[in-house]
C-alpha cells in the first residue's frame, strides 16, 4: 500500500508551476479519436487518469505516442467493447460514449468510475444522445448506444452538466445538421474541448456560454491543442500559500478562471501579490471566517470546496460551505476532525469552527479533492502525518511530490504492507 508521509509545519518558499487541467485533458484525449487524421495534445498533466485513458485508446487500436506531448492517431481505430475494468478506472471514460458514437455511430461501454459523491447519474448524456437519434440499451452493466444516423437536434439540459455538455458536443460534431445545447455548462474545460474540435474543422460556436451551437461536418482533419492550466490545481496551491506560504509563487494561472476563489480568499484577508505569470502569497496569522456556496462555473467550484475547508479551519470564527453540486462530498470532514479541526455537517453544509491548531495524524483520503484537503492539512500541522489511499490524489495532481518538495515541503511516498 502506498501512503504519503508528511512532516508538516514548514513554511514553503519558491515557485510551483501549474500543469495542464485534468478535466480538460481527460476530455481532449477521447475527443482526439473523432479526428480522421493524427492529432497532438500539448501540456498534458502527468496523472494516472491519463494512463487509464491511454489503456482505453490502445484497446481501441488507436496509436498513442506519449512523450513531451501526446500524439494520437485513430486512423486504424477498431470499435471494441470498453469493459468494466477499463471504464471504472475513471469518470471520464464516459467521453468515449460521445466520441465513438460520433465517429462510428455505435459504442459498447460499461458504466464509468470516478470518485464516489453519492449517485452520479449520466441520464443527461443519454438523453442528449437519444435526441440526436441514438438508441440506448443497458444490458448487464454495458451500455449499447447505436444510431443509424445522427441528426442535429435542439437539446435542453435540466442541469448544466459538464460531462453531458462535452459528451453531446462530441456526438454532435459530425451529425447531419445543427445541434443546439441549451443550458450548457460554461466551464473553461468545455471551451478547450470545443477549440480542439474547431481546430480539426468542426463548427462549434458559443462554448463558454449557456447555448452551444454545433453545425455538423463530414470530416475532421489533423489538429493540435494545448491543455489549459488546471484551475483546481492552481487553487489548491493558492490555498496552500495562504496556509504556510512564505513568498510562495504559484504560476501558470489564468486569473479569470479563479475569480471566485481569489475573491473568497481576499474576503478572508489574504493578499495576492501579482507576479509575471501568477501570484505570490505569504500566510498570515489572523483570517476572517466566510461563507461559500458551490455552484457551476463561474460560481465557486465544488472541486475547491474540500481544499478550502482546510483553510477555513484556520479562520477565527465560524465559516460555512454549502455544497450544491453533489449529494455527498463531505468525505474529508471526518479525517480533518481527526486532525483537530472542529467541523460539523448539517445536511449539505459543512460548519467549520475555527481557529483550531491542526495536529498530525494518520488519515485516509476518501476521494481526490478530499485527499488534497488532507495533504494541505498535513503540511500545515507540525509533526508527522500519513495519508492512505493516495491513488486518488495521484489521479489528479501532476507531479505533486516533486512540486511540493521543490518549495521545501517534507513529503514522500512510502510503501507499506
Ligand atoms: N448529473 C446528473 N445527470 C447527468 C449528469 C450529471 O444528474 O447526466 C448531476 C451529477 O450527479 C452531479 C451534477 O449533475 O450531481 C454535476 O455533474 P457534472 O456532470 O457537471 O459533473 P461531471 O461531468 O460528472 C465534472 C468533473 C468533476 C467536477 C464536475 C463539476 C470531469 C471528469 N469531472 O464531473 O471533477 O466536480 O464536473 O464541475 O471533468 C474532480 O476533478 O475532482 C471532479 C470530481
Boltz pocket constraint, residues with backbone or C-beta under 6 A from the ligand:
constraints:
  - pocket:
      binder: B
      contacts: [[A, 22], [A, 23], [A, 26], [A, 91], [A, 92], [A, 115], [A, 119], [A, 120], [A, 121], [A, 122], [A, 123], [A, 124], [A, 125], [A, 126], [A, 159], [A, 160], [A, 161], [A, 162], [A, 163], [A, 164], [A, 185], [A, 232], [A, 302], [A, 303], [A, 325], [A, 326], [A, 327], [A, 368], [A, 369], [A, 396]]
      max_distance: 6.0
